[in-house]
């Protein structure tokens, strides 16, 4: 990695950033306001009939569902912040065990091109997360007018560097670069974002295993697992079919033997399809689009959306809401993720997890 040595090495990034890109750049994932962290086991016992988070939006109730919503919020809150903390502690313990056993520490590298403030913020936040669990983080920062060849050279150096187990390219790249060329240059063994076509292809195929699963959808499934939600044989609706969230989330649910419907912008009857689902994962980017009337009684709702909406009362002038109208859905679902504090913290935790998986695999450490 000789050519990288002259650059400032500090931090890295992940797929969390894509959400923020969609969310009009206004969001700082690492500083999302969430509730107090609690022990996960205790939490599971205590969150039934829990309060709604303060940051969700008010959704005007449609007359259709007013009667169904006569009761207070009854859904269990799926607390991504708490679960993510628990996962980070598990990762830190594993990293320590590996270091003490074989002297190897996982390393994650980021390539950051240009001087966008939001990108710099994400990189900084993720660097902190790395440091907290004991992952070495490396960063190469290149000026906006760098050539694609220069970026590819740094990726090649990181591909060859045995101390780097994961590589992330901070998106968006400047418009003169071909994003696909750059992402495809990351070797599949270090593709901790899981976006390489080979990893996605393996995810889609029966009896094949991807080396890495994309972080946000992996975080959604992990939340379902940790909250004991049965997936096998259930009906699931995934709203959104993007390469980074919706599509891999649907593939993951299918791999777990759910029967999956995928809803997108051309779907004719999204409410009806969603209403049949026992599990709903929404990754659309439209604030409060999924109303209470879309939700089946007792279903589990995972809201990936992170959308800024104007809020004059908030010092920032905006607040974050999900795709799902929390106020309505939480009265009908049996469990639901809040926004913020649901899927968001899981994405970074899964990135750390993928980096650890990579380091273990290459060193054959069980
Ligand atoms: P994309 O814009 O890439 O994809 C949005 C998807 O939603 C598309 O498949 C689109 O359909 C579909 N869609 C758009 N409008 C509608 C509609 N009215 N009805 C049904 N489907 C619709 O977004 P991303 O997948 O990148 O992100 C989705 C959301 O998730 C965003 O709010 C983002 O901020 C958030 N996010 C959160 C993360 C986290 O860590 N919590 C990480 C990543 C994203 P079509 O394909 O037909 O265009």
Boltz pocket constraint, residues with backbone or C-beta under 6 A from the ligand:
constraints:
  - pocket:
      binder: B
      contacts: [[A, 15], [A, 16], [A, 17], [A, 18], [A, 19], [A, 20], [A, 22], [A, 23], [A, 216], [A, 239], [A, 240], [A, 241], [A, 242], [A, 243], [A, 244], [A, 245], [A, 246], [A, 263], [A, 264], [A, 265], [A, 266], [A, 267], [A, 270], [A, 282], [A, 283], [A, 284], [A, 285], [A, 286], [A, 289], [A, 303], [A, 304], [A, 305], [A, 306], [A, 307], [A, 343], [A, 344], [A, 345], [A, 347]]
      max_distance: 6.0
